[in-house]
Amino acid sequence: GNTCPSSPGDPNGYASVIELFAADLVLEDGTPPTVGGVAGGLAQAGTVSGQSDVAFEAGDGGSGAYEARFSVDGSVVQSTVLDSNGGHCHDVGETGDGRPAFLYAQPCEGKVKVDVPFATTGVGDGTHHLLVSVLDAAGNAMTALDREVVFANGSRPGGGGSQPGGAGAPQPRGPANGTNASEAASLTAGWRGTRRARVSCAYGHARTIEGTLTASNGQGIAGALIEVTQTPAYLGAHATGLPGVRTDARGRWTLRLPRGISSGELDFAYRSHVGDARPAATRTLQLSVRAGLALAITPRVSGAGQTIHFSGRLLGGPIPPGGKQIVLEARSPGSAWIEFRVLRTDGRGRFHSSYRFRYPGPVHYAFRAVSRSEADYPFAAGASRSVGVFER
């Protein structure tokens, strides 16, 4: 049989070393989330149209509160992530059973308070069975709303057709959206600390938006829902709803964006009555987010003829089909960054590479990974933190 070598092994005394760069693990969590404080147009109005909403508080002590799932007459028509949790609560996919996959043991927030918009225009007019479920990251569900509701869009502004009671007969409007609600409302929205409509930031550095909602007489509209949607900055992107925000007693509102949000256009809308097809006031802002990357190198001390290994990942998604191009750069003290490798991530944004030193040191090198701007990835150009390696 084979005998073990008599050499002392590596500096730590081990004869062999196994490095694990990635693994897929299944974590069990059988406890469903909790839901309370359910309110909003979908929960309170008998007839709704246009953009409506459901507000609630959700908690989950295991994997965290993940998404709200809307089902109409037994068919799922919308799924909305409740809070991205700095990008951690993001389904990276690629599971064989279709369940969501995450990169963290507890990816989603344990407690959230949200107001989720729902477009009734995608559902036919009439009485429907609406079921809103809250799911945790493990797939456990808890019912937030289960009721019969009437969707009526055919004769709303911008619609057509007739309703019972005569051709084109108007339908009762939903409740007023806020105290002192007004058709001639004025809505403002701006980035905290600047008057510019477009701002830039690094990945994971959440920006705050502030605004006011006032009636035509200048008085604030209190307790009103401001709807928020984002269109990510990549080709073919569609607008997605973000949790809305309500005004305070003076008509002021503040929104802190999720840390994992991408570049894109942010749209804000106020409807004077719940379910109105057309908003009474709108505003638009632009956000540019630099790509975030994580980079690790082993070993950190090497020499001529030896190899160092790179592993890393993009922190934001979605990742383009076929992966995203990444550039590896290096520099020595006092020199400019030099590109030495171009590679592509996998579908989860992960990448691996290696480099073999050919000439002796001693030299202290700095390495970084760079993501350049591309039309199919919703982030501006960005780079990882530099990682130092000493070549003996």
KEKOLLUM-421769 format. One record per residue (C-alpha): residue in three letters; residue number from 0; x, y, z. Coordinates in steps of 0.001 Angstrom, whole numbers. Layout:
// KEKOLLUM-421769
ATOM   aa    i       px       py       pz
ATOM  ALA  NUM        X        Y        Z
...
//
This chain:
// KEKOLLUM-421769
ATOM   aa    i       px       py       pz
ATOM  GLY    0        0        0        0
ATOM  ASN    1      909     3658     -208
ATOM  THR    2     2792     5278     2650
ATOM  CYS    3     2453     8835     3874
ATOM  PRO    4     5292    11195     2932
ATOM  SER    5     7843    11939     5618
ATOM  SER    6     7856    15704     4884
ATOM  PRO    7     6581    17986     7682
ATOM  GLY    8     3781    19333     5433
ATOM  ASP    9     2740    22978     5351
ATOM  PRO   10     3842    25624     7924
ATOM  ASN   11      908    24603    10168
ATOM  GLY   12     1964    20955    10202
ATOM  TYR   13     -801    19664     7915
ATOM  ALA   14       95    17175     5188
ATOM  SER   15    -2916    18204     3067
ATOM  VAL   16    -5201    21213     2882
ATOM  ILE   17    -8700    21388     1356
ATOM  GLU   18   -10100    24815      452
ATOM  LEU   19   -13886    25082      107
ATOM  PHE   20   -14899    28030    -2073
ATOM  ALA   21   -18653    27378    -2325
ATOM  ALA   22   -21342    24921    -1259
ATOM  ASP   23   -25132    24581    -1508
ATOM  LEU   24   -26741    23890     1872
ATOM  VAL   25   -30405    23267     2753
ATOM  LEU   26   -31456    24855     6067
ATOM  GLU   27   -34740    23706     7621
ATOM  ASP   28   -37207    26283     8986
ATOM  GLY   29   -40714    25001     9603
ATOM  THR   30   -42190    27989    11446
ATOM  PRO   31   -44375    30364     9377
ATOM  PRO   32   -44129    34160     9747
ATOM  THR   33   -46512    36243    11848
ATOM  VAL   34   -48747    38938    10327
ATOM  GLY   35   -50690    41747    11995
ATOM  GLY   36   -52052    45250    11566
ATOM  VAL   37   -53529    44544     8138
ATOM  ALA   38   -54972    47681     6468
ATOM  GLY   39   -55121    49467     3111
ATOM  GLY   40   -57555    49636      217
ATOM  LEU   41   -57518    45918     -563
ATOM  ALA   42   -58387    45137     3047
ATOM  GLN   43   -61001    47842     3643
ATOM  ALA   44   -62738    48834      399
ATOM  GLY   45   -65510    46756    -1125
ATOM  THR   46   -64741    47986    -4646
ATOM  VAL   47   -61262    48902    -5847
ATOM  SER   48   -59718    49994    -9126
ATOM  GLY   49   -56418    51238   -10505
ATOM  GLN   50   -53564    51022    -8025
ATOM  SER   51   -54574    49788    -4575
ATOM  ASP   52   -52578    48495    -1585
ATOM  VAL   53   -52365    46308     1492
ATOM  ALA   54   -50371    47342     4564
ATOM  PHE   55   -49247    45035     7382
ATOM  GLU   56   -46519    44151     9858
ATOM  ALA   57   -44734    40808     9486
ATOM  GLY   58   -42203    38994    11633
ATOM  ASP   59   -40169    35820    11329
ATOM  GLY   60   -37502    34663    13767
ATOM  GLY   61   -35981    32112    11431
ATOM  SER   62   -35092    32883     7824
ATOM  GLY   63   -36898    36260     7870
ATOM  ALA   64   -39959    37767     6129
ATOM  TYR   65   -39374    37401     2369
ATOM  GLU   66   -42303    38325      123
ATOM  ALA   67   -46004    39078     -261
ATOM  ARG   68   -47774    36812    -2746
ATOM  PHE   69   -51066    37924    -4315
ATOM  SER   70   -53444    35267    -5645
ATOM  VAL   71   -56685    36021    -7480
ATOM  ASP   72   -59176    33179    -7893
ATOM  GLY   73   -56450    30655    -7099
ATOM  SER   74   -53771    31989    -9503
ATOM  VAL   75   -50664    33855    -8350
ATOM  VAL   76   -50599    37258   -10096
ATOM  GLN   77   -47910    39166    -8144
ATOM  SER   78   -44998    38500    -5780
ATOM  THR   79   -43262    41414    -4049
ATOM  VAL   80   -40104    41218    -1915
ATOM  LEU   81   -40855    43010     1354
ATOM  ASP   82   -37348    44277     2164
ATOM  SER   83   -34102    43526      300
ATOM  ASN   84   -32127    43684     3591
ATOM  GLY   85   -29134    45286     1942
ATOM  GLY   86   -29213    42814     -945
ATOM  HIS   87   -29119    39752     1334
ATOM  CYS   88   -32825    38965      777
ATOM  HIS   89   -32305    38207    -2924
ATOM  ASP   90   -33141    34890    -4575
ATOM  VAL   91   -30026    33809    -6485
ATOM  GLY   92   -31939    30895    -8078
ATOM  GLU   93   -30445    27781    -9639
ATOM  THR   94   -32188    25307    -7320
ATOM  GLY   95   -33426    21989    -8642
ATOM  ASP   96   -36748    22089    -6785
ATOM  GLY   97   -37685    25654    -7693
ATOM  ARG   98   -37401    26988    -4135
ATOM  PRO   99   -35582    30280    -3599
ATOM  ALA  100   -31876    30160    -2726
ATOM  PHE  101   -29952    32721     -699
ATOM  LEU  102   -26330    33401      189
ATOM  TYR  103   -26981    33945     3913
ATOM  ALA  104   -28351    31782     6741
ATOM  GLN  105   -30902    34474     7695
ATOM  PRO  106   -31208    36483     4480
ATOM  CYS  107   -34330    38546     5208
ATOM  GLU  108   -35354    41006     7903
ATOM  GLY  109   -36914    39505    11035
ATOM  LYS  110   -39476    42334    11336
ATOM  VAL  111   -40915    44543     8593
ATOM  LYS  112   -43691    47127     8338
ATOM  VAL  113   -44712    47605     4712
ATOM  ASP  114   -47384    49018     2421
ATOM  VAL  115   -47432    46924     -761
ATOM  PRO  116   -49056    48318    -3951
ATOM  PHE  117   -51181    46149    -6231
ATOM  ALA  118   -52364    47024    -9755
ATOM  THR  119   -55962    45886   -10141
ATOM  THR  120   -55921    46792   -13843
ATOM  GLY  121   -54297    43445   -14609
ATOM  VAL  122   -57381    41589   -13358
ATOM  GLY  123   -60759    41485   -15089
ATOM  ASP  124   -63677    43466   -13657
ATOM  GLY  125   -66052    41738   -11285
ATOM  THR  126   -66042    39966    -7940
ATOM  HIS  127   -62882    37967    -7230
ATOM  HIS  128   -61413    35946    -4402
ATOM  LEU  129   -58241    37724    -3263
ATOM  LEU  130   -55655    35942    -1120
ATOM  VAL  131   -52520    37732      101
ATOM  SER  132   -49929    35492     1750
ATOM  VAL  133   -46688    36442     3484
ATOM  LEU  134   -43816    33998     2966
ATOM  ASP  135   -40558    33653     4840
ATOM  ALA  136   -37316    32830     3009
ATOM  ALA  137   -37867    29110     3696
ATOM  GLY  138   -41212    29143     1881
ATOM  ASN  139   -43513    28977     4929
ATOM  ALA  140   -46666    31032     4396
ATOM  MET  141   -49108    32952     6584
ATOM  THR  142   -52344    34482     5300
ATOM  ALA  143   -52520    38271     5563
ATOM  LEU  144   -55759    38805     3606
ATOM  ASP  145   -58496    36434     2415
ATOM  ARG  146   -61671    38070     1105
ATOM  GLU  147   -63996    38736    -1794
ATOM  VAL  148   -63381    42062    -3506
ATOM  VAL  149   -64826    43826    -6565
ATOM  PHE  150   -62390    45097    -9207
ATOM  ALA  151   -63926    47859   -11338
ATOM  ASN  152   -61720    49471   -13976
ATOM  GLY  153   -63911    49487   -17081
ATOM  SER  154   -65469    52909   -16429
ATOM  ARG  155   -62697    54486   -14386
ATOM  PRO  156   -60775    57425   -15895
ATOM  GLY  157   -58801    56148   -18839
ATOM  GLY  158   -60962    53024   -19140
ATOM  GLY  159   -63891    52081   -21322
ATOM  GLY  160   -66958    49888   -21444
ATOM  SER  161   -70054    49927   -19316
ATOM  GLN  162   -70992    48911   -15807
ATOM  PRO  163   -74278    47868   -14221
ATOM  GLY  164   -76576    50815   -13854
ATOM  GLY  165   -76222    52083   -17423
ATOM  ALA  166   -73592    52441   -20108
ATOM  GLY  167   -70583    54240   -18747
ATOM  ALA  168   -72230    54712   -15337
ATOM  PRO  169   -69617    55870   -12802
ATOM  GLN  170   -68659    53507   -10013
ATOM  PRO  171   -68339    54594    -6380
ATOM  ARG  172   -64823    55790    -5615
ATOM  GLY  173   -62686    54307    -2905
ATOM  PRO  174   -61963    56048      396
ATOM  ALA  175   -60117    59363      383
ATOM  ASN  176   -56354    58856      457
ATOM  GLY  177   -55425    60887     3514
ATOM  THR  178   -56952    63649     5608
ATOM  ASN  179   -57548    66742     3459
ATOM  ALA  180   -57199    64636      272
ATOM  SER  181   -57191    66720    -2902
ATOM  GLU  182   -57458    66207    -6653
ATOM  ALA  183   -55154    69222    -7049
ATOM  ALA  184   -52485    67952    -4651
ATOM  SER  185   -48850    69034    -4933
ATOM  LEU  186   -46224    66318    -4417
ATOM  THR  187   -42516    67010    -3900
ATOM  ALA  188   -39672    64470    -3740
ATOM  GLY  189   -35957    65092    -3386
ATOM  TRP  190   -32723    63509    -2233
ATOM  ARG  191   -31641    64420     1271
ATOM  GLY  192   -28677    66799     1170
ATOM  THR  193   -28957    67919    -2470
ATOM  ARG  194   -31373    69552    -4896
ATOM  ARG  195   -30286    67435    -7825
ATOM  ALA  196   -32803    65010    -9328
ATOM  ARG  197   -30053    62454   -10012
ATOM  VAL  198   -27520    61231    -7447
ATOM  SER  199   -24792    58576    -7315
ATOM  CYS  200   -23724    56317    -4477
ATOM  ALA  201   -21747    53165    -3748
ATOM  TYR  202   -23494    49803    -3461
ATOM  GLY  203   -25001    49264      -12
ATOM  HIS  204   -25017    52958      940
ATOM  ALA  205   -28743    53619     1259
ATOM  ARG  206   -29971    57052      192
ATOM  THR  207   -32879    58880     1800
ATOM  ILE  208   -35663    60684      -68
ATOM  GLU  209   -37817    63369     1501
ATOM  GLY  210   -40930    65102      275
ATOM  THR  211   -44211    66803     1045
ATOM  LEU  212   -47807    66356      -31
ATOM  THR  213   -50087    69390      167
ATOM  ALA  214   -53567    70334     -985
ATOM  SER  215   -54272    73320    -3245
ATOM  ASN  216   -54652    75541     -161
ATOM  GLY  217   -51136    74648      980
ATOM  GLN  218   -52248    72467     3891
ATOM  GLY  219   -50539    69115     4347
ATOM  ILE  220   -52381    65914     3456
ATOM  ALA  221   -51925    63609     6447
ATOM  GLY  222   -51861    59811     6470
ATOM  ALA  223   -51768    59505     2670
ATOM  LEU  224   -50101    56637      838
ATOM  ILE  225   -47335    57618    -1598
ATOM  GLU  226   -46771    54773    -4062
ATOM  VAL  227   -43191    53999    -5073
ATOM  THR  228   -42031    52093    -8163
ATOM  GLN  229   -38561    51518    -9587
ATOM  THR  230   -37449    50739   -13128
ATOM  PRO  231   -33949    49191   -12963
ATOM  ALA  232   -31340    50538   -15395
ATOM  TYR  233   -30967    47610   -17776
ATOM  LEU  234   -32419    46846   -21198
ATOM  GLY  235   -35929    45412   -21078
ATOM  ALA  236   -36481    46182   -17394
ATOM  HIS  237   -40032    46614   -16122
ATOM  ALA  238   -41212    48820   -13289
ATOM  THR  239   -41602    47008    -9969
ATOM  GLY  240   -43407    48182    -6887
ATOM  LEU  241   -41494    49079    -3725
ATOM  PRO  242   -43132    49373     -293
ATOM  GLY  243   -44989    52669     -179
ATOM  VAL  244   -44699    55386     2453
ATOM  ARG  245   -47311    57433     4325
ATOM  THR  246   -47284    61122     5103
ATOM  ASP  247   -47180    62468     8662
ATOM  ALA  248   -49611    64926    10236
ATOM  ARG  249   -48060    67824     8260
ATOM  GLY  250   -47994    66025     4924
ATOM  ARG  251   -44256    65280     5094
ATOM  TRP  252   -42785    61906     4200
ATOM  THR  253   -39390    60200     4300
ATOM  LEU  254   -38240    57074     2479
ATOM  ARG  255   -34971    55247     3120
ATOM  LEU  256   -34193    53106       98
ATOM  PRO  257   -33136    49451      461
ATOM  ARG  258   -29356    49017      671
ATOM  GLY  259   -29326    46564    -2216
ATOM  ILE  260   -31217    48769    -4680
ATOM  SER  261   -29783    49133    -8188
ATOM  SER  262   -29436    52097   -10521
ATOM  GLY  263   -32691    53180   -12090
ATOM  GLU  264   -35651    55531   -12181
ATOM  LEU  265   -37802    56011    -9099
ATOM  ASP  266   -41396    57133    -9578
ATOM  PHE  267   -43687    58468    -6840
ATOM  ALA  268   -47453    58774    -7178
ATOM  TYR  269   -50329    60064    -5060
ATOM  ARG  270   -53953    59099    -5774
ATOM  SER  271   -56588    61272    -4119
ATOM  HIS  272   -58842    58234    -3581
ATOM  VAL  273   -57878    54620    -3015
ATOM  GLY  274   -58162    52726    -6283
ATOM  ASP  275   -58136    55723    -8645
ATOM  ALA  276   -56796    54688   -12036
ATOM  ARG  277   -54851    57933   -12504
ATOM  PRO  278   -52688    59601    -9855
ATOM  ALA  279   -53378    63198    -8876
ATOM  ALA  280   -49648    64010    -8588
ATOM  THR  281   -46364    62337    -9565
ATOM  ARG  282   -42610    62907    -9204
ATOM  THR  283   -39522    61162   -10654
ATOM  LEU  284   -35928    60835    -9400
ATOM  GLN  285   -32847    59112   -10830
ATOM  LEU  286   -30331    56966    -8936
ATOM  SER  287   -26929    55703   -10097
ATOM  VAL  288   -25382    52957    -7940
ATOM  ARG  289   -21797    51801    -8410
ATOM  ALA  290   -21423    48035    -8614
ATOM  GLY  291   -20357    46295    -5423
ATOM  LEU  292   -17857    43430    -5500
ATOM  ALA  293   -16327    41178    -2853
ATOM  LEU  294   -12807    39825    -3458
ATOM  ALA  295   -10642    37333    -1543
ATOM  ILE  296    -7118    36119    -2368
ATOM  THR  297    -5204    33137     -942
ATOM  PRO  298    -2439    32938       52
ATOM  ARG  299    -1547    36538      896
ATOM  VAL  300     2200    35752      909
ATOM  SER  301     3720    34038    -2113
ATOM  GLY  302     6868    33865    -4245
ATOM  ALA  303     8258    33288    -7740
ATOM  GLY  304     6824    30117    -9281
ATOM  GLN  305     3925    30046    -6812
ATOM  THR  306      239    30680    -7504
ATOM  ILE  307    -2353    32839    -5772
ATOM  HIS  308    -6088    32182    -6100
ATOM  PHE  309    -8869    34748    -6535
ATOM  SER  310   -12494    34245    -5522
ATOM  GLY  311   -15267    36826    -5392
ATOM  ARG  312   -18772    37799    -6381
ATOM  LEU  313   -20941    40672    -7482
ATOM  LEU  314   -23079    41908    -4594
ATOM  GLY  315   -26067    43150    -6607
ATOM  GLY  316   -28389    41621    -9173
ATOM  PRO  317   -29955    40528   -11355
ATOM  ILE  318   -26942    38919   -13034
ATOM  PRO  319   -27197    38960   -16863
ATOM  PRO  320   -27805    35645   -18665
ATOM  GLY  321   -24408    34079   -19238
ATOM  GLY  322   -22815    36036   -16377
ATOM  LYS  323   -21220    39479   -16028
ATOM  GLN  324   -17742    40449   -17249
ATOM  ILE  325   -15195    41154   -14505
ATOM  VAL  326   -11713    42661   -14891
ATOM  LEU  327    -8864    41843   -12478
ATOM  GLU  328    -6318    44618   -11969
ATOM  ALA  329    -3034    44931   -10064
ATOM  ARG  330     -503    47568    -9166
ATOM  SER  331     2722    47964    -7213
ATOM  PRO  332     3359    50952    -4909
ATOM  GLY  333     3332    54232    -6835
ATOM  SER  334     2121    52736   -10123
ATOM  ALA  335    -1225    52843   -11941
ATOM  TRP  336    -3730    49987   -12030
ATOM  ILE  337    -2939    47447   -14779
ATOM  GLU  338    -5500    45022   -16224
ATOM  PHE  339    -4170    41451   -16327
ATOM  ARG  340    -7242    39206   -16559
ATOM  VAL  341   -10771    39401   -17996
ATOM  LEU  342   -13256    36756   -16876
ATOM  ARG  343   -16988    36175   -16527
ATOM  THR  344   -19098    35335   -13486
ATOM  ASP  345   -21481    32432   -13192
ATOM  GLY  346   -25245    32906   -12882
ATOM  ARG  347   -24917    33818    -9207
ATOM  GLY  348   -22311    36505    -9791
ATOM  ARG  349   -19402    34390    -8492
ATOM  PHE  350   -15988    34274   -10139
ATOM  HIS  351   -12670    32472    -9653
ATOM  SER  352    -9208    32856   -11149
ATOM  SER  353    -5521    32376   -10356
ATOM  TYR  354    -2175    33996   -11087
ATOM  ARG  355     1347    32536   -11021
ATOM  PHE  356     4256    34803   -10116
ATOM  ARG  357     7143    34532   -12591
ATOM  TYR  358     9719    36945   -11194
ATOM  PRO  359    11146    37133    -7661
ATOM  GLY  360    10301    39922    -5198
ATOM  PRO  361    10220    41355    -2725
ATOM  VAL  362     7208    43420    -3877
ATOM  HIS  363     3952    44441    -2201
ATOM  TYR  364     1118    44175    -4750
ATOM  ALA  365    -2477    45419    -4555
ATOM  PHE  366    -5236    43618    -6473
ATOM  ARG  367    -8856    44537    -7159
ATOM  ALA  368   -11843    43331    -9199
ATOM  VAL  369   -13669    45798   -11450
ATOM  SER  370   -17171    45658   -12933
ATOM  ARG  371   -17592    47988   -15893
ATOM  SER  372   -20887    49470   -16997
ATOM  GLU  373   -22911    47222   -19334
ATOM  ALA  374   -26400    47662   -20788
ATOM  ASP  375   -27716    44395   -19305
ATOM  TYR  376   -26513    44965   -15722
ATOM  PRO  377   -28290    47645   -13613
ATOM  PHE  378   -25234    49116   -11883
ATOM  ALA  379   -22655    51724   -12832
ATOM  ALA  380   -18943    50868   -12960
ATOM  GLY  381   -17532    49872    -9578
ATOM  ALA  382   -14595    48104    -7948
ATOM  SER  383   -13891    45927    -4945
ATOM  ARG  384   -11653    46979    -2100
ATOM  SER  385    -7996    46382    -2893
ATOM  VAL  386    -6401    43231    -1430
ATOM  GLY  387    -2671    43217     -637
ATOM  VAL  388     -309    40335    -1490
ATOM  PHE  389     3369    40190     -613
ATOM  GLU  390     5671    38418    -3079
ATOM  ARG  391     8848    37332    -1327
//
